[in-house]
């Protein structure tokens, strides 16, 4: 199994591994992202089984000893399953996550001290800046959070806009309809009163690049897909409330 490398933005690399037999006959891509800066950052670790392929691909982008930060959205195998392996391979790296995620899980399992992030906290990578956004239950898990790279206006979306199959690295086509269709089969986002408002908060950032964990990333007016997805969840929540009230 070999992971593909694509530079989808200035200094932003998508490391993609297509896995068959997952999420239907088309399979599923598992994507990690590297921000190459003075202090490089890896977003998503990937599963332990993918570590040999993913780490070999990242090593073709930069020397793993340069990796300074590791981040992820929430506690799940494809987000942080190979965290120990990454910290062993990158001796200068520090893992960081939201305060709740650190308190509930990360502080107990990380072999090195983690950095706890507050909502809206900015980390200067040297040439690039990432803002941590606490997004509980979006895409899922109470500890969920996302990163927004401010200099190139890139939102690292985790499972939002997940699409099945082996898709191109970057697209300006519709990513909302495929994501809604996939979630109809695998409903992974909890419907809460905060789901749509959280997505609209992300839309207010006006991202120009949506770095998607499963499927193609999106280049263009990133606020528009986020607003459409928020509208979808608004309608789904109203429908669920009507059923409960019937």
CORTA-V366942 format. One record per helix or strand of 3 or more residues. SS is the DSSP state (a for helix, b for strand). FROM is the first residue (numbers start at 1). TO is the last residue. If there is no record, write none. Layout:
BEGIN
SS;FROM;TO + SS;FROM;TO
END
This chain:
BEGIN
b;4;9 + b;12;19 + b;28;35 + b;41;43 + a;48;61 + a;64;66 + b;69;71 + a;77;80 + a;83;89 + b;94;98 + a;99;109 + b;115;117 + b;122;124 + b;129;134 + b;145;149 + b;154;158 + a;176;185 + a;195;203 + b;209;212 + b;217;219 + a;222;245
END
